[in-house]
Amino acid sequence: MLMTAQEADFGQIPSQTVGPYFAYGLTATQYGYDFDQPFDAVLALDGAAGQHIRLEDRVIDGDGNPINDALVEISQADGEGRYPQTPDEARALGFRAFGRVGTGTDAQNRFVFHTVKPGAETPGEAPHINVIVLMRGLLLHAFTRVYFSDEAEANAKDAVLQSVPADRRHTLIAERVEQGGAVSYRFDSRM
């Protein structure tokens, strides 16, 4: 008797076996391993120029549940829209432009980056942060951008954001929240 594909149990497919090792291997210190990691959640040190902010996010699965083993990387310009060109320049500016964090050590499965609000990199472009998400089940990482809710005028002129269908643009905009004088932007990455 032949079985249909629905009746047969073929086990996990290759993409289902990917991860959750990304966060553990690339954010070792965060997970308590005794070896160093070159990047973490702090992009801007105390002396970095610009408005210091926190970017808080969760990676959400298709059922609306936060993913506890995702790895998130961000890359961004500094408060003046520039990237440091050398490690020495990054140290002098107190701004690294790149960060990496896992979602598995936060009780709410969030990731939190400490950075500065970026400036526009070129005329006509809105300030934004580039985001890369890696997680179990993804053979290729996902890229997105985060824009800022208090940059409506710049967002309306940004060619990349305007290329997104109007009914989906809000999914790329982080909401500004102020608490005790600190500024955070909150954003969920929906997979």
Buried (B, 14 or more C-beta within 10 A) or exposed (E): EEEEEEEEEEEEEEEEEBBBEBBBEBBBEBBEEEEEBEBBBBBBBEEBBBEBBBBBBBBBBEEEEBBBBBBBBBBBBBBBBBBBEEEEEBEEBBBBBBBBBBBBBBEEBBBBBBBBBBBBBEEEBBBBBBBBBBBBBBEEBBEBBBBBBBBEEBBEBBEEBEEBEEEEBEEBBBEBEEEEEEBBBBBBBEB
